[in-house]
Amino acid sequence: MSMRRVIIDTNVLYAGLYSSVGASHQVLRDIECGKIRFVLSATLVFEYEDVLRRNPSLLGLSNEEIDDILNDLCSRGEHQTIYFLWRPKLSDPKDDHILELAVASNTSTIVTHNIRDFKNAQEFGIIAITPAQFLEEIR
């Protein structure tokens, strides 16, 4: 059985780094172990970096550790270039680039804590699920 490809929203990355318990952290552990295939775009990586660098002391991370995390994600993720835009489509315009990444990469699942923000993604055959729901589905 092949692994399902997903997109990891920034709030899942942040939550998984903030706390070592919970589904978000387990998703990150599964990425590290190669159990989850995930897709990235340059825009998403820049968003990851922006959010992680806002207040790294809350995460207990140094700038070098943030660099290492981002480099590791970039080396493990599938990179997708986006050639078209679907904006505005979602209730939060800041999330449109994630929908665009899902459409461009033919990825049917977005793992996020903000599933309501991705309600309109269903028009493209894309579902948004929480980290806990995702782990339940793949176990």
C-alpha atoms as one frame of an Amber mdcrd trajectory, in Angstrom:
protein
   0.000   0.000   0.000   1.447   3.365  -0.990   1.599   6.243   1.440  -0.885
   9.037   1.000   0.708  12.380   0.148  -0.310  15.310   2.328   0.353  18.965
   2.879   1.231  19.968   6.427  -0.202  23.347   7.409   2.050  25.679   9.371
  -0.098  25.421  12.504   0.604  21.673  12.648   4.354  22.235  12.330   4.269
  24.876  15.063   2.112  22.775  17.415   4.316  19.738  16.878   7.436  21.700
  17.768   5.772  23.493  20.679   4.700  20.333  22.472   6.189  16.852  22.398
   2.809  15.289  23.095  -0.190  15.146  20.815  -0.991  14.338  17.244   0.936
  17.235  15.673   4.171  16.052  17.247   3.467  12.486  16.129   2.935  13.695
  12.559   6.374  15.340  12.687   7.896  12.143  14.114   6.309  10.132  11.308
   7.763  12.563   8.753  11.180  12.140  10.357  10.842   8.336  10.168   9.744
   8.441   6.527   6.220   7.206   7.257   4.520  10.289   5.789   5.040  11.740
   2.322   4.446  15.474   2.243   4.532  18.196  -0.370   6.150  21.625  -0.094
   6.291  24.798  -2.134   8.661  27.721  -1.770   5.792  29.805  -0.408   4.975
  27.230   2.255   8.612  26.911   3.342   8.848  30.712   3.653   5.677  30.678
   5.756   7.133  27.933   7.976  10.253  30.023   8.443   8.334  33.234   9.169
   6.170  31.606  11.832   9.030  29.717  13.509  11.216  32.826  13.672   8.532
  35.119  15.140   9.271  34.075  18.687  11.698  31.155  18.725  12.077  31.337
  22.509   8.477  30.090  22.875   9.542  26.972  20.997  12.821  26.727  22.883
  14.729  26.796  19.598  17.766  28.712  18.435  18.020  30.188  14.958  20.437
  27.406  14.056  17.952  24.766  15.205  15.222  26.409  13.141  17.562  26.327
  10.138  18.174  22.615  10.762  14.433  21.879  11.001  13.671  23.770   7.795
  16.574  22.145   5.959  15.436  18.724   7.122  11.871  19.361   5.967  13.119
  20.584   2.606  15.279  17.493   2.164  12.415  15.125   3.057   9.529  16.842
   1.281   8.410  16.675  -2.332   8.872  20.065  -3.945   6.101  21.406  -6.161
   6.151  24.515  -8.302   2.830  26.317  -8.637   2.034  27.639 -12.098  -1.503
  28.878 -11.547  -3.455  30.692  -8.848  -6.935  29.993  -7.488  -7.253  33.124
  -5.379  -9.321  34.086  -3.548 -11.026  30.800  -2.792 -10.811  30.206   0.949
 -12.271  32.113   3.879  -8.751  33.029   5.028  -6.825  34.389   2.007  -3.548
  33.566   3.761  -4.366  29.882   3.213  -4.991  30.109  -0.537  -1.380  29.185
  -1.319  -1.891  25.864   0.496  -4.939  25.078  -1.647  -2.955  26.036  -4.751
  -0.173  23.676  -3.677  -2.654  20.837  -3.160  -4.195  21.378  -6.610  -0.829
  21.730  -8.381   0.619  18.614  -6.746  -2.560  16.540  -6.991  -2.493  16.083
  -3.222  -5.894  15.264  -1.783  -5.256  15.899   1.929  -4.299  18.969   3.941
  -3.421  18.310   7.572  -4.409  21.365   9.617  -5.942  22.515  12.865  -8.102
  24.985  10.913 -10.330  22.656   8.927 -13.113  25.254   8.687 -10.798  27.560
   6.739 -10.453  24.887   4.043 -14.151  24.108   3.537 -14.062  25.334  -0.085
 -11.165  22.984  -0.870 -13.770  20.247  -1.308 -14.645  21.815  -4.673 -11.259
  20.524  -5.852 -11.596  17.072  -4.266  -9.311  18.064  -1.402 -10.100  17.362
   2.237  -8.767  19.099   5.315  -8.362  16.964   8.417  -6.800  17.423  11.827
  -3.550  15.691  12.747  -5.460  13.300  15.035  -7.888  12.372  12.243  -5.004
  11.859   9.839  -3.110   9.582  12.239  -6.272   7.589  12.846  -6.713   7.099
   9.089  -3.150   5.943   8.425  -2.843   3.601  11.407
